[in-house]
């Protein structure tokens, strides 16, 4: 062997520094995306939109976890899996001020939603960049995700849907790393499992996620282990939830009675009975609205551009990636997820915030399609194209930042200027100043924690829904009689909810035996407090 060969053999191997695939430009784009998200979702978030009933429900359930060591202050009947409010309870438990750390319980929950949103922005950027190879495409996706009026409206609110999508995005990010490690596949599976036990409609995203998993690990030598451990890890949280119900003898209804016509299917609640009931809900029930109604009356009004563009790019993603082997799996997966969730929206009884997960799904499809469209274009050229697309979206009337008011004048979006929640704060302040804590109150859930986390608490302040559906409240406290109500605290459009739910005895108390002692109105928002027994029948 020659001397120079020996010399080369003996030379130490110099370890090359790890290259950052994101790069300096990518890091600046990520920071800019997160800054836009911080401003768009953080500005005025404690004042707009109005506190929602469901926000109050999740905060009161988190309150029950911390104060009562229970999953709900009322009978937990498995309407949703508990991971969402367990996460909220964990957030509240580390804050110095507890539920009042940011002024009140719902503000504290919204602060968590802001953190979740910023984390989701980073994850979305990386998912699109890693799968498409395009930083401008990743920025476009996060830009739409940050500034969509529908997104700004619903992603500020304390909703399980937002937490569910965080877990979905985290799972996609782990798959996008493509590092060939089993633990990464397991982590992605756990994330999807956690999304399922946060909100069950994540099930409709499973086909897209499973397809992406199989195509992502297809070339790996350990692909069988990766796929198997993903499914095992995904099922683990779900099985734990089922075991929890079984241990409490609440998995099956009594005598396996799944008769939905029965008002009392057994002597205990049942997870599977509730699932059966959920599957048979439709737009004719009192608990939800139809897809067509919400599309026309709410969603298109708030953000027609993202809905129209999102449907278009989803359809394009189903076909555009066929001739590109590298982009075909992620494009088809994103389209399948959006199509799957869209199918759910058209087949179920809905509430208006159910649209929230469609915004990040549409943003993912938009980013992937833009990456495919500009795959032969240099990054600088794609960046110019992104700028040309975004500028008109920002300033066009009815777009992301400005709109016409009732006088035909352009003004900033409501999200950045209206102080709606002050009315609810004034309502709570009036109650604490004028109503004794021993009074029996019918309320909406948005102020539940504010009254029960009081010192002393309003222990007889109960949700109108529980006052008519939970036997412990309906039969033991109010006895379905107006004579056992002292005050009805009306939230915005609570009257509509009472009528849809058939809560006739509460309506009778208001109409025949009530007198308004406090009220406040701003625009189409109206709140009031009605004293019962103040007038003769």
C-alpha positions as CSV (number, residue, x, y, z in Angstrom):
1,X,0.0,0.0,0.0
2,X,1.4,3.4,-0.9
3,X,2.3,6.0,1.6
4,X,-0.2,8.5,0.4
5,X,-3.0,6.0,0.7
6,X,-2.0,5.2,4.2
7,X,-1.9,8.9,5.0
8,X,-5.5,9.4,3.6
9,X,-6.7,6.3,5.6
10,X,-5.2,7.6,8.8
11,X,-6.5,11.1,8.4
12,X,-9.2,12.0,10.9
13,X,-12.8,12.3,9.6
14,X,-13.9,15.9,9.8
15,X,-17.6,16.1,10.8
16,X,-19.4,18.4,8.6
17,X,-21.6,21.0,10.3
18,X,-25.3,20.3,10.2
19,X,-27.0,22.4,7.6
20,X,-30.1,24.3,8.5
21,X,-32.6,23.5,5.8
22,X,-34.7,26.5,6.8
23,X,-31.9,29.0,6.2
24,X,-31.7,32.6,7.3
25,X,-34.4,33.8,4.9
26,X,-36.7,31.0,6.0
27,X,-36.2,31.9,9.7
28,X,-37.1,35.5,9.0
29,X,-40.3,34.4,7.1
30,X,-41.3,32.2,10.1
31,X,-40.8,35.1,12.5
32,X,-42.7,37.4,10.2
33,X,-45.6,34.9,10.0
34,X,-45.7,34.5,13.8
35,X,-45.6,38.3,14.2
36,X,-48.5,38.7,11.9
37,X,-50.4,36.0,13.8
38,X,-49.6,37.7,17.1
39,X,-51.0,41.0,15.9
40,X,-54.0,39.6,14.0
41,X,-55.2,37.3,16.7
42,X,-53.9,39.2,19.8
43,X,-55.1,42.7,19.0
44,X,-58.5,43.3,20.7
45,X,-58.9,39.5,21.4
46,X,-60.3,40.2,24.9
47,X,-63.0,42.5,23.5
48,X,-64.0,40.8,20.3
49,X,-65.8,38.6,19.5
50,X,-68.6,38.3,22.1
51,X,-67.9,35.5,24.7
52,X,-69.5,32.3,23.3
53,X,-71.6,29.8,25.2
54,X,-69.2,27.0,24.3
55,X,-66.2,28.9,25.5
56,X,-67.9,29.1,28.9
57,X,-68.7,25.4,28.8
58,X,-65.0,24.4,28.3
59,X,-63.8,26.8,30.9
60,X,-66.3,25.6,33.5
61,X,-65.3,22.0,32.8
62,X,-61.6,23.0,33.3
63,X,-62.8,24.7,36.5
64,X,-64.3,21.4,37.6
65,X,-61.1,19.6,36.9
66,X,-59.1,21.9,39.2
67,X,-61.7,22.7,41.9
68,X,-63.7,19.5,42.0
69,X,-61.4,16.8,40.6
70,X,-64.2,16.0,38.1
71,X,-64.6,16.3,34.3
72,X,-67.7,18.5,34.6
73,X,-69.5,20.4,37.4
74,X,-72.6,18.5,36.2
75,X,-73.2,14.9,35.1
76,X,-70.5,14.2,32.5
77,X,-72.4,12.4,29.7
78,X,-69.5,12.0,27.2
79,X,-70.7,14.7,24.8
80,X,-67.0,15.3,24.1
81,X,-63.8,13.6,25.0
82,X,-62.0,15.5,27.8
83,X,-58.5,16.1,26.5
84,X,-59.3,19.7,25.4
85,X,-60.4,21.0,28.8
86,X,-57.7,18.9,30.6
87,X,-55.2,20.9,28.5
88,X,-57.0,24.2,29.5
89,X,-56.9,23.1,33.2
90,X,-53.2,22.4,32.9
91,X,-52.6,25.9,31.5
92,X,-54.7,27.6,34.2
93,X,-52.9,25.6,37.0
94,X,-49.5,27.1,36.2
95,X,-50.7,30.7,36.1
96,X,-50.2,32.8,39.2
97,X,-53.7,34.3,39.0
98,X,-55.5,31.1,38.1
99,X,-58.7,31.7,36.1
100,X,-58.4,35.5,36.6
101,X,-54.8,35.7,35.4
102,X,-55.9,37.7,32.3
103,X,-58.9,39.4,33.9
104,X,-61.5,36.7,33.8
105,X,-61.7,33.0,32.9
106,X,-62.6,33.4,29.2
107,X,-59.7,35.9,28.7
108,X,-57.4,33.4,30.3
109,X,-58.6,30.7,27.9
110,X,-58.2,33.1,24.9
111,X,-54.6,33.7,25.9
112,X,-54.0,30.0,25.6
113,X,-55.7,30.1,22.2
114,X,-53.2,32.8,21.1
115,X,-50.3,30.6,22.1
116,X,-51.8,27.6,20.3
117,X,-52.3,29.7,17.2
118,X,-48.7,30.9,17.1
119,X,-47.4,27.4,17.6
120,X,-49.8,26.3,14.8
121,X,-48.4,29.0,12.5
122,X,-44.9,27.6,12.9
123,X,-46.0,24.1,12.3
124,X,-48.0,25.0,9.2
125,X,-45.1,26.9,7.8
126,X,-42.8,23.9,8.3
127,X,-45.3,21.4,7.0
128,X,-45.8,23.3,3.7
129,X,-42.1,24.2,3.3
130,X,-40.9,20.6,3.9
131,X,-43.4,19.0,1.7
132,X,-43.5,21.6,-1.1
133,X,-39.8,22.7,-0.9
134,X,-41.1,26.3,-1.2
135,X,-40.7,29.0,1.4
136,X,-43.0,31.5,-0.4
137,X,-45.7,28.8,-0.5
138,X,-45.3,28.3,3.2
139,X,-45.5,32.0,3.9
140,X,-48.7,32.2,1.7
141,X,-50.3,29.4,3.6
142,X,-49.6,31.0,7.0
143,X,-50.6,34.5,5.8
144,X,-54.1,33.2,4.8
145,X,-54.3,31.2,8.1
146,X,-53.4,34.4,10.1
147,X,-55.6,36.9,8.4
148,X,-58.7,35.0,7.2
149,X,-61.7,36.8,8.8
150,X,-63.2,33.4,9.6
151,X,-60.0,32.3,11.3
152,X,-59.5,35.5,13.2
153,X,-63.1,35.3,14.5
154,X,-63.1,31.6,15.6
155,X,-59.5,30.9,16.4
156,X,-59.5,33.6,19.2
157,X,-62.3,31.7,20.9
158,X,-61.8,28.9,23.5
159,X,-62.8,26.0,21.2
160,X,-61.9,22.4,21.1
161,X,-61.6,22.7,17.3
162,X,-58.6,24.9,17.7
163,X,-56.8,22.5,20.0
164,X,-57.7,19.6,17.8
165,X,-56.1,21.3,14.8
166,X,-53.0,22.0,16.8
167,X,-52.5,18.2,17.4
168,X,-53.2,17.5,13.7
169,X,-50.6,20.1,12.6
170,X,-48.0,18.7,15.1
171,X,-48.6,15.2,13.7
172,X,-48.1,16.4,10.1
173,X,-45.0,18.3,11.1
174,X,-43.5,15.1,12.6
175,X,-44.3,13.2,9.4
176,X,-42.8,16.0,7.3
177,X,-39.4,15.6,9.1
178,X,-38.9,12.3,7.3
179,X,-36.1,11.4,9.6
180,X,-36.7,7.6,9.4
181,X,-37.0,7.2,13.2
182,X,-39.7,5.0,14.8
183,X,-40.1,7.4,17.7
184,X,-41.1,10.1,15.2
185,X,-43.8,8.0,13.7
186,X,-45.0,7.1,17.2
187,X,-45.1,10.8,18.1
188,X,-47.2,11.5,15.0
189,X,-49.6,8.8,15.9
190,X,-49.9,10.0,19.5
191,X,-50.7,13.5,18.1
192,X,-53.5,12.2,16.0
193,X,-54.8,10.1,18.9
194,X,-54.8,13.2,21.1
195,X,-56.8,15.1,18.4
196,X,-59.4,12.4,18.5
197,X,-59.8,12.6,22.3
198,X,-59.9,16.4,22.0
199,X,-62.8,16.4,19.5
200,X,-64.1,13.4,17.8
201,X,-64.7,14.8,14.4
202,X,-60.9,14.6,13.8
203,X,-61.9,11.1,12.6
204,X,-62.8,12.6,9.3
205,X,-59.2,13.6,8.8
206,X,-57.9,10.1,9.3
207,X,-58.0,8.9,5.6
208,X,-55.7,11.8,4.6
209,X,-53.3,11.4,7.5
210,X,-53.1,7.6,7.1
211,X,-52.4,8.0,3.4
212,X,-49.7,10.5,4.1
213,X,-48.1,8.2,6.7
214,X,-48.0,5.2,4.4
215,X,-46.5,7.2,1.5
216,X,-44.0,9.1,3.7
217,X,-42.5,5.9,5.2
218,X,-42.7,3.9,2.0
219,X,-39.0,4.1,1.2
220,X,-37.8,3.5,4.7
221,X,-36.3,0.1,5.6
222,X,-38.2,0.1,8.9
223,X,-41.5,1.1,7.2
224,X,-43.5,-1.8,8.7
225,X,-42.5,-0.8,12.2
226,X,-43.1,2.9,11.5
227,X,-46.7,2.2,10.2
228,X,-47.5,-0.3,13.0
229,X,-46.3,2.0,15.8
230,X,-48.2,5.0,14.3
231,X,-51.4,3.1,14.5
232,X,-50.7,1.7,17.9
233,X,-49.8,5.1,19.3
234,X,-52.9,6.7,17.6
235,X,-55.2,4.2,19.2
236,X,-53.7,4.3,22.7
237,X,-55.5,7.6,23.8
238,X,-58.7,6.4,22.3
239,X,-58.5,3.0,24.1
240,X,-57.7,4.8,27.3
241,X,-60.8,6.9,27.0
242,X,-62.9,3.8,26.3
243,X,-61.3,2.0,29.3
244,X,-62.1,5.1,31.5
245,X,-65.8,4.7,30.6
246,X,-65.8,1.0,31.1
247,X,-64.2,1.3,34.6
248,X,-67.0,3.6,35.5
249,X,-69.6,1.2,34.0
250,X,-70.5,3.9,31.5
251,X,-69.4,2.4,28.2
252,X,-72.7,0.7,27.3
253,X,-76.2,1.9,28.1
254,X,-78.3,-0.1,30.6
255,X,-79.6,-3.3,29.0
256,X,-77.9,-2.2,25.8
257,X,-80.8,0.2,25.1
258,X,-79.9,2.4,22.2
259,X,-83.5,3.6,21.7
260,X,-83.2,7.3,20.9
261,X,-86.9,7.9,21.5
262,X,-86.4,7.0,25.1
263,X,-85.9,10.1,27.4
264,X,-84.3,7.9,30.0
265,X,-82.2,5.1,28.3
266,X,-80.9,3.8,31.6
267,X,-79.9,4.6,35.1
268,X,-76.5,5.9,34.0
269,X,-74.9,7.9,31.2
270,X,-73.2,5.9,28.4
271,X,-70.4,6.8,26.0
272,X,-71.6,4.6,23.2
273,X,-75.2,5.8,23.6
274,X,-74.0,9.4,23.3
275,X,-72.0,8.5,20.2
276,X,-75.1,6.8,18.8
277,X,-77.1,9.9,19.5
278,X,-74.4,12.1,17.9
279,X,-74.4,10.0,14.8
280,X,-78.2,10.4,14.4
281,X,-78.3,14.2,14.9
282,X,-79.3,16.2,11.9
283,X,-80.2,19.7,11.0
284,X,-83.8,19.2,12.1
285,X,-82.8,18.7,15.7
286,X,-82.8,21.6,18.2
287,X,-79.1,21.2,18.8
288,X,-77.8,22.3,15.5
289,X,-78.3,24.1,12.2
290,X,-77.9,23.0,8.6
291,X,-74.9,23.4,6.4
292,X,-76.7,25.4,3.8
293,X,-78.2,27.8,6.4
294,X,-74.8,28.5,8.0
295,X,-73.0,28.8,4.7
296,X,-75.4,31.5,3.5
297,X,-76.2,33.3,6.7
298,X,-72.8,33.2,8.5
299,X,-69.7,31.8,6.8
300,X,-69.9,33.4,3.4
301,X,-70.8,36.7,5.0
302,X,-67.7,36.5,7.2
303,X,-65.2,35.3,4.6
304,X,-66.3,34.4,1.1
305,X,-62.8,34.6,-0.4
306,X,-61.1,31.9,1.6
307,X,-64.1,29.5,1.2
308,X,-64.3,29.9,-2.5
309,X,-60.5,29.8,-3.0
310,X,-60.2,26.9,-0.5
311,X,-62.7,24.7,-2.3
312,X,-61.0,25.5,-5.7
313,X,-57.5,24.7,-4.6
314,X,-58.6,21.5,-2.8
315,X,-60.1,20.2,-6.0
316,X,-57.0,21.3,-7.9
317,X,-54.8,19.5,-5.4
318,X,-56.7,16.3,-6.1
319,X,-55.5,16.4,-9.7
320,X,-52.5,18.7,-10.0
321,X,-50.0,16.4,-8.3
322,X,-50.5,13.4,-10.5
323,X,-47.5,14.2,-12.7
324,X,-45.2,15.1,-9.9
325,X,-44.0,12.0,-7.9
326,X,-42.6,14.1,-5.0
327,X,-45.6,16.3,-4.4
328,X,-48.3,13.8,-5.2
329,X,-48.6,12.2,-1.6
330,X,-48.7,15.5,0.4
331,X,-51.0,17.2,-2.1
332,X,-53.5,14.3,-2.2
333,X,-53.3,14.0,1.6
334,X,-54.1,17.6,2.2
335,X,-57.0,17.5,-0.3
336,X,-58.3,14.3,1.4
337,X,-58.3,15.9,4.8
338,X,-60.2,19.0,3.6
339,X,-62.6,16.8,1.6
340,X,-63.2,14.6,4.6
341,X,-64.0,17.4,7.0
342,X,-66.1,19.1,4.3
343,X,-68.1,15.8,4.1
344,X,-68.6,15.9,7.8
345,X,-69.9,19.5,7.6
346,X,-72.5,18.6,5.0
347,X,-73.8,15.6,6.9
348,X,-74.1,16.7,10.5
349,X,-76.1,19.1,12.6
350,X,-73.8,22.1,13.0
351,X,-72.9,25.1,15.2
352,X,-71.4,28.0,13.4
353,X,-67.8,27.5,14.8
354,X,-67.6,24.0,13.3
355,X,-66.1,25.7,10.3
356,X,-63.0,26.7,12.2
357,X,-60.8,23.6,11.2
358,X,-61.5,24.3,7.5
359,X,-59.4,27.4,7.6
360,X,-56.1,25.7,8.3
361,X,-57.0,22.8,6.0
362,X,-57.7,25.2,3.1
363,X,-54.5,27.1,3.9
364,X,-52.5,23.9,3.7
365,X,-54.0,23.1,0.3
366,X,-53.4,26.6,-0.9
367,X,-49.8,26.4,0.1
368,X,-49.2,23.0,-1.5
369,X,-50.9,24.1,-4.7
370,X,-48.8,27.3,-4.9
371,X,-45.7,25.2,-4.3
372,X,-46.7,22.9,-7.2
373,X,-47.6,25.8,-9.4
374,X,-44.2,27.5,-8.9
375,X,-42.0,24.4,-8.7
376,X,-39.9,25.5,-11.7
377,X,-39.8,29.1,-10.5
378,X,-36.9,30.5,-8.5
379,X,-37.7,31.5,-4.9
380,X,-37.4,35.1,-5.7
381,X,-39.9,34.9,-8.5
382,X,-42.3,33.0,-6.3
383,X,-41.9,35.6,-3.6
384,X,-42.9,38.4,-6.0
385,X,-45.9,36.4,-7.1
386,X,-47.0,36.0,-3.4
387,X,-46.7,39.7,-2.9
388,X,-48.9,40.4,-5.9
389,X,-51.5,38.0,-4.6
390,X,-51.6,39.3,-1.0
391,X,-51.7,43.0,-1.5
392,X,-55.1,43.2,-3.1
393,X,-56.5,40.7,-0.6
394,X,-55.5,43.0,2.3
395,X,-57.1,46.1,0.9
396,X,-60.0,45.0,-1.3
397,X,-63.5,45.8,0.2
398,X,-64.9,42.9,2.0
399,X,-61.4,41.3,2.2
400,X,-59.2,40.5,5.1
401,X,-58.7,44.0,6.7
402,X,-61.3,46.4,5.5
403,X,-65.0,46.3,4.7
404,X,-68.0,48.6,3.9
405,X,-70.1,49.7,6.9
406,X,-73.8,50.3,6.8
407,X,-73.2,53.9,5.5
408,X,-71.1,52.6,2.5
409,X,-67.8,53.8,4.1
410,X,-64.7,51.7,4.3
411,X,-63.5,50.7,7.8
412,X,-61.3,48.2,9.5
413,X,-62.7,44.8,10.3
414,X,-64.8,44.4,13.4
415,X,-62.2,42.2,15.0
416,X,-59.8,45.1,15.5
417,X,-62.1,47.8,16.8
418,X,-65.3,46.6,18.5
419,X,-65.4,46.2,22.3
420,X,-68.3,43.7,22.6
421,X,-67.3,41.8,25.7
422,X,-67.5,44.9,27.9
423,X,-71.3,44.3,27.9
424,X,-70.8,40.9,29.5
425,X,-68.4,42.2,32.0
426,X,-70.9,44.9,33.0
427,X,-73.6,42.3,33.3
428,X,-71.5,40.2,35.7
429,X,-70.5,43.3,37.7
430,X,-74.2,44.3,38.1
431,X,-75.0,40.7,39.4
432,X,-72.3,40.8,42.0
433,X,-73.3,44.3,43.1
434,X,-77.1,43.7,43.3
435,X,-77.9,40.0,43.6
436,X,-77.2,38.0,46.7
437,X,-75.1,34.9,46.3
438,X,-77.9,32.7,47.7
439,X,-80.2,33.6,44.7
440,X,-81.3,31.0,42.2
441,X,-80.2,32.1,38.7
442,X,-80.8,30.7,35.3
443,X,-77.7,31.8,33.2
444,X,-75.8,31.1,30.1
445,X,-72.4,29.3,30.3
446,X,-70.3,32.3,29.3
447,X,-70.5,33.7,32.8
448,X,-70.6,30.5,34.7
449,X,-67.0,30.5,36.0
450,X,-67.2,34.3,36.8
451,X,-70.1,33.5,39.3
452,X,-68.9,30.2,40.7
453,X,-65.2,31.2,41.1
454,X,-66.5,34.1,43.2
455,X,-66.0,34.4,47.0
456,X,-68.6,33.4,48.1
457,X,-69.8,31.6,45.0
458,X,-73.2,31.8,43.4
459,X,-73.8,28.1,43.9
460,X,-77.4,28.2,42.6
461,X,-76.4,29.9,39.3
462,X,-77.0,27.2,36.6
463,X,-76.9,26.9,32.8
464,X,-80.4,27.1,31.2
465,X,-79.6,23.9,29.3
466,X,-78.7,22.0,32.5
467,X,-81.8,23.5,34.3
468,X,-84.0,21.7,31.7
469,X,-82.0,18.5,31.0
470,X,-79.9,17.5,34.0
471,X,-82.1,15.8,36.7
472,X,-79.9,17.0,39.5
473,X,-80.5,20.6,38.6
474,X,-83.9,20.4,37.0
475,X,-85.7,18.2,39.6
476,X,-83.7,19.0,42.8
477,X,-83.2,22.8,42.5
478,X,-85.7,24.4,40.1
479,X,-88.4,21.6,40.0
480,X,-89.3,23.0,36.5
481,X,-91.3,25.8,38.2
482,X,-90.9,29.6,37.8
483,X,-91.4,30.0,41.5
484,X,-88.0,28.5,42.1
485,X,-86.2,31.1,39.9
486,X,-85.1,34.4,41.3
487,X,-83.4,35.8,38.1
488,X,-82.8,34.9,34.5
489,X,-79.6,36.3,33.1
490,X,-80.1,36.6,29.4
491,X,-77.1,36.4,27.1
492,X,-77.2,37.5,23.4
493,X,-79.7,35.4,21.5
494,X,-80.3,33.2,24.5
495,X,-84.0,33.5,23.8
496,X,-83.5,31.7,20.5
497,X,-81.7,28.9,22.3
498,X,-84.5,28.6,24.8
499,X,-87.1,28.3,22.0
500,X,-85.0,25.8,19.9
501,X,-84.4,23.7,23.0
502,X,-88.1,23.6,24.0
503,X,-87.3,25.1,27.4
504,X,-90.9,26.3,27.8
505,X,-91.1,26.7,31.6
506,X,-88.1,29.1,31.6
507,X,-89.8,31.1,28.8
508,X,-93.0,31.1,30.8
509,X,-91.1,32.5,33.8
510,X,-89.7,35.3,31.6
511,X,-92.9,36.3,29.8
512,X,-95.5,35.9,32.5
513,X,-93.6,36.5,35.8
514,X,-90.5,38.5,34.8
515,X,-89.5,42.2,34.9
516,X,-86.3,43.5,33.3
517,X,-84.0,45.1,35.9
518,X,-80.9,45.6,33.8
519,X,-80.2,45.7,30.1
520,X,-77.6,46.8,27.6
521,X,-77.4,46.9,23.8
522,X,-74.7,47.5,21.3
523,X,-75.6,47.1,17.7
524,X,-77.3,43.7,17.3
525,X,-76.0,42.5,20.7
526,X,-78.5,42.7,23.5
527,X,-78.1,41.5,27.1
528,X,-80.5,41.7,30.0
529,X,-81.3,40.5,33.6
530,X,-84.9,39.6,34.4
531,X,-86.2,39.4,38.0
532,X,-88.8,36.6,38.3
533,X,-91.8,37.1,40.5
534,X,-91.7,40.8,40.2
535,X,-95.0,40.9,38.3
536,X,-98.2,39.1,38.8
537,X,-99.1,36.3,36.4
